[in-house]
Structure formats: structure tokens, C-alpha cells
């Protein structure tokens, strides 16, 4: 299988890559060039269909972050690490020996230079370093190098940006580009190929869906066909008010991500829709049945093969793990007898809050369950030391004060 990768880079980077692209096995490269890294965000919108996108560096990647989020394929970029810095300094020593203290260098991660100098035992030598990000105007970076050379403090500039290199050359200043090692470029593109293959394999997993009318009226076959067409699914009629769909995880997730489900809810009859994914039809079918038990009128749920319940679409999206595979969570579930779903919801509740303190009422509103159920969950956590009462509040004149709780186990992993 040939993987098609769109490469975004400067003219010089693309020119260099073309020299050894024949060494990349089963990969087809489509090239997109820019003069300035900031142009990458607009170029992304013009990329033709491909399996993955590769940026020549972190700078254009950061500029294009907003447009990248809309891409339906994986994205990767060439990371400028210590190898690039070491290669550049080694090339400099052999071509035009220059004291490190007389260098000016612009980098997104200047600490990498310091790390290299520590490795070679040159901690007493410090070049002029400029930490750059997308908030910088290129003129500021050019001025950094220019001022140091004109004052005599630096005699040579090392830049990570082709446009800065060209501007300094036009001003007759001494400058060289940071060298991206050939091996690093090849590895970056091969890693991008691996991401594309993984994405394809995940997208190709089987997805089984159930569509059920919540009233006695038969579901419109025309409506079912519209839903099936939007996810390229085949249809099996179970009863007048129940249909089964067979699709792929990629098609279903794309419909959910693109909010296609909003159109599904415009039909006259209220529907419950649930999807399950898996490596086999049996696994996907069981996951779809489990997801259906959570669905209500005009909602959609998806249960993945890793037992993550996503939904309800289209109004809100939460993620609930229906399986515990982390030792601590398994221990908590076993001791408290809380279900994986309830424990996951408590964790999501904790992660969603700006404060570590909460009341039973706060948790009740989040879980959308009865006060009795909420208090039962909290009692189990408190009894086993996974939550504690740290105070109480009384925002009203009558009745008992509310207990204030705090969780006592990790929720960020």
C-alpha cells in the first residue's frame, strides 16, 4: 500500500528532500512550499486528499494549529532536537571555526543548545539565544541577529527560519541555517507513514449501529436510508421500529465529529441511536447493545472497543470509561463496589471543576441522578477513604447544613 503524504516546507527544504525521496519505501510525497512559516495555515486549506500531513518544522506547525484541527488525517512535524544542533555545530567547526560565544541562535527550544553544550563539557561557553514563537514578527528575529553583529558581540547567526536566513543574507550579514539531518527527516516521514497506517486500521474497524423508535409508530425507511447513506452503511430491518446498521468506525466517527447527527434528529419520530465498535461483528454488536441502554430520545451514543462511552450527541459529549484497567481504579471499584461507569463519571466531574471542593448537590447536577444515588456514591467513597468531608456550608436559613467534600485519589491520569 502506497501512503500519500502532503509535505509543507520552505523551498530549500523541499529541494533537499527531493534528492533522497527515492529512499522512502511505499510513500508518495506531495509538496507544498511557503516563503514564510506563517503562510502554512493558509496552505493547509489547499491540501489535496492525502493519508497524512508532514510539516518541515515546529514553527509552521504551530502557525497552522487552528486549521490542522479540521483535517481528517493524522499530522506530524519534524522536531528540531539535539541531533540537529550537534550536526550544525559540527559542520560549523569544520567549515568556518567560530567561537560559540560569538554565535547568535534563534530556536523554539533554546534549552536544547544548553543541553548539547553540557554533553560536550562546554558549560562555560554561552551563545546569544533567542526563544521564538508565533507571536514574534520575523522582523524582530532579524533585528536580534542584526543588532548583535553590528555591535560586534556576535559574528555569525544560526537561524531555524528560511525567511530570516534570506533577510540576513540580503543585508550582507553572516548567517547559516540550522541543519536538519537527513536521517531525522527520513525518520520523521516514516513515523508519519506509521501514523497514517494506524489511523487507517482504526478507521476500518467494524461499527454496528442500532436505530430504535421510542414510540410505537414504525420508523420511516426513507429516514433510515438517509442515515445509512451518511455513514456508508448497509441496513438490516429487525422490526418496524428497530433497524441495524453495519459501517466502519471511521465513517461513524466522522459523522459524529462533523455533527452530521444533528440532521438525523430533524425527523418527525423521536429516535434512539447507538453504535458499537470492535475487531469483530460480535464484539461491535455487543458494544452497540450496551450503548443503546444509555440512549434517550434523539440522542446518539458510541461505545468503542476499549469500552469508552462517548455521547450524548449532538448536544454534549462526555467520555465515560465502562472498563477499568488501571490498578488503582480497579482497586477503588472493587472496594467501593462502584461501577466503572459511575467511577468514570466522578473522575470526569473532578476534572471539569476549577475547585477541589464540592457538595453532594454539585455532583448530583453533574451526574443527573437522584440525590439518594449521589449520596450513596459519596458514602462509599468516604467509607473507604477515597473522599472526605472537609467542612460544611449553609446558604439558606432553615434545614441542615450541606457537607463539603474533597476527593482523595488521582483523577488526572
HUBEL-V92365 format. One record per residue. N is the residue number from 1. RES is the residue in one letter. SS is DSSP state (H for helix, E for strand, - for the rest). D_FIRST is the distance of its C-alpha to the first C-alpha in whole Angstrom. Layout:
n,res,ss,d_first
N,RES,SS,D_FIRST
N,RES,SS,D_FIRST
This chain:
n,res,ss,d_first
1,X,-,0
2,X,-,4
3,X,E,6
4,X,E,10
5,X,E,13
6,X,E,16
7,X,E,19
8,X,E,22
9,X,E,25
10,X,E,28
11,X,H,29
12,X,H,29
13,X,H,26
14,X,H,24
15,X,H,26
16,X,H,25
17,X,H,22
18,X,H,21
19,X,H,23
20,X,H,20
21,X,H,17
22,X,H,16
23,X,H,16
24,X,-,13
25,X,-,10
26,X,-,7
27,X,E,9
28,X,E,10
29,X,E,14
30,X,E,16
31,X,E,20
32,X,E,23
33,X,E,26
34,X,E,29
35,X,-,33
36,X,-,34
37,X,H,32
38,X,H,33
39,X,H,32
40,X,H,28
41,X,H,29
42,X,H,30
43,X,H,27
44,X,H,24
45,X,H,26
46,X,H,24
47,X,-,21
48,X,-,19
49,X,-,16
50,X,-,13
51,X,-,11
52,X,E,14
53,X,E,17
54,X,E,18
55,X,E,22
56,X,-,24
57,X,-,27
58,X,H,28
59,X,H,31
60,X,H,29
61,X,H,27
62,X,H,30
63,X,H,31
64,X,-,29
65,X,H,29
66,X,H,30
67,X,H,28
68,X,H,25
69,X,-,26
70,X,-,25
71,X,-,22
72,X,-,19
73,X,-,17
74,X,E,17
75,X,E,19
76,X,E,20
77,X,E,22
78,X,-,23
79,X,-,26
80,X,-,29
81,X,-,31
82,X,H,33
83,X,H,31
84,X,H,31
85,X,H,35
86,X,H,36
87,X,H,34
88,X,H,36
89,X,H,39
90,X,H,39
91,X,H,38
92,X,H,41
93,X,H,43
94,X,H,42
95,X,H,43
96,X,-,45
97,X,-,47
98,X,-,48
99,X,-,49
100,X,H,47
101,X,H,50
102,X,H,50
103,X,E,46
104,X,E,45
105,X,E,42
106,X,E,40
107,X,E,37
108,X,-,36
109,X,-,36
110,X,-,39
111,X,H,40
112,X,H,37
113,X,H,40
114,X,H,42
115,X,H,40
116,X,H,39
117,X,H,43
118,X,H,44
119,X,H,42
120,X,-,44
121,X,-,47
122,X,-,48
123,X,-,49
124,X,-,52
125,X,-,50
126,X,-,49
127,X,-,47
128,X,E,47
129,X,E,44
130,X,E,43
131,X,E,41
132,X,-,39
133,X,-,38
134,X,-,37
135,X,-,40
136,X,-,41
137,X,-,42
138,X,H,41
139,X,H,45
140,X,H,45
141,X,H,43
142,X,H,44
143,X,H,48
144,X,H,47
145,X,H,47
146,X,H,49
147,X,H,52
148,X,H,51
149,X,H,51
150,X,H,54
151,X,-,56
152,X,-,56
153,X,-,54
154,X,-,51
155,X,-,50
156,X,E,46
157,X,E,44
158,X,E,40
159,X,E,38
160,X,-,34
161,X,-,34
162,X,H,34
163,X,H,37
164,X,H,39
165,X,H,39
166,X,H,39
167,X,H,42
168,X,H,44
169,X,H,44
170,X,H,45
171,X,-,48
172,X,-,48
173,X,-,48
174,X,-,46
175,X,E,42
176,X,E,39
177,X,E,36
178,X,-,34
179,X,-,32
180,X,-,28
181,X,-,27
182,X,H,24
183,X,H,23
184,X,H,23
185,X,H,21
186,X,H,18
187,X,H,19
188,X,H,19
189,X,H,16
190,X,H,14
191,X,H,16
192,X,H,14
193,X,H,11
194,X,H,12
195,X,H,14
196,X,H,11
197,X,H,9
198,X,H,13
199,X,H,14
200,X,H,11
201,X,H,13
202,X,H,16
203,X,H,16
204,X,-,15
205,X,-,18
206,X,E,21
207,X,E,23
208,X,E,27
209,X,E,30
210,X,E,33
211,X,E,35
212,X,E,39
213,X,E,42
214,X,-,45
215,X,-,48
216,X,-,49
217,X,-,48
218,X,-,45
219,X,-,41
220,X,-,41
221,X,H,38
222,X,H,37
223,X,H,37
224,X,H,34
225,X,H,32
226,X,H,32
227,X,H,31
228,X,H,28
229,X,H,27
230,X,H,27
231,X,-,24
232,X,-,23
233,X,-,25
234,X,E,26
235,X,E,30
236,X,E,32
237,X,E,36
238,X,E,38
239,X,E,41
240,X,-,43
241,X,-,42
242,X,E,39
243,X,E,35
244,X,E,32
245,X,E,29
246,X,E,25
247,X,E,22
248,X,E,20
249,X,H,20
250,X,H,19
251,X,H,21
252,X,H,24
253,X,H,24
254,X,H,23
255,X,H,26
256,X,H,28
257,X,H,27
258,X,-,28
259,X,-,31
260,X,-,30
261,X,H,32
262,X,H,36
263,X,H,35
264,X,H,35
265,X,-,39
266,X,-,41
267,X,-,41
268,X,-,45
269,X,-,44
270,X,-,43
271,X,E,40
272,X,E,39
273,X,E,35
274,X,E,33
275,X,E,29
276,X,E,28
277,X,E,25
278,X,E,23
279,X,-,21
280,X,-,23
281,X,H,25
282,X,H,28
283,X,H,28
284,X,H,27
285,X,H,30
286,X,H,32
287,X,H,31
288,X,H,31
289,X,H,35
290,X,H,36
291,X,H,35
292,X,H,37
293,X,-,40
294,X,-,39
295,X,-,39
296,X,-,42
297,X,-,43
298,X,-,40
299,X,E,38
300,X,E,34
301,X,E,33
302,X,E,30
303,X,E,30
304,X,-,27
305,X,-,26
306,X,-,27
307,X,-,30
308,X,E,31
309,X,E,33
310,X,E,32
311,X,E,34
312,X,E,37
313,X,E,35
314,X,-,36
315,X,-,39
316,X,-,38
317,X,-,35
318,X,E,36
319,X,E,34
320,X,E,36
321,X,E,34
322,X,-,36
323,X,-,35
324,X,-,36
325,X,-,34
326,X,-,36
327,X,H,39
328,X,H,42
329,X,H,41
330,X,H,41
331,X,H,44
332,X,H,46
333,X,H,44
334,X,H,46
335,X,H,49
336,X,H,50
337,X,-,48
338,X,-,46
339,X,-,43
340,X,H,40
341,X,H,40
342,X,H,43
343,X,H,43
344,X,H,39
345,X,H,41
346,X,H,44
347,X,H,42
348,X,H,40
349,X,H,44
350,X,H,45
351,X,H,42
352,X,H,43
353,X,-,46
354,X,-,48
355,X,-,50
356,X,-,50
357,X,E,53
358,X,E,53
359,X,E,56
360,X,H,55
361,X,H,55
362,X,H,52
363,X,H,50
364,X,H,51
365,X,H,50
366,X,H,47
367,X,H,46
368,X,-,48
369,X,-,50
370,X,-,54
371,X,H,56
372,X,H,57
373,X,H,53
374,X,H,53
375,X,H,56
376,X,H,55
377,X,H,51
378,X,H,53
379,X,H,56
380,X,H,53
381,X,H,52
382,X,H,55
383,X,H,57
384,X,-,54
385,X,-,54
386,X,-,51
387,X,E,53
388,X,E,56
389,X,E,59
390,X,E,60
391,X,E,62
392,X,E,63
393,X,E,64
394,X,-,66
395,X,-,65
396,X,-,68
397,X,-,72
398,X,-,72
399,X,-,70
400,X,-,68
401,X,-,66
402,X,E,62
403,X,E,61
404,X,E,58
405,X,E,55
406,X,E,53
407,X,E,50
408,X,-,50
409,X,-,46
410,X,-,43
411,X,-,41
412,X,-,39
413,X,-,36
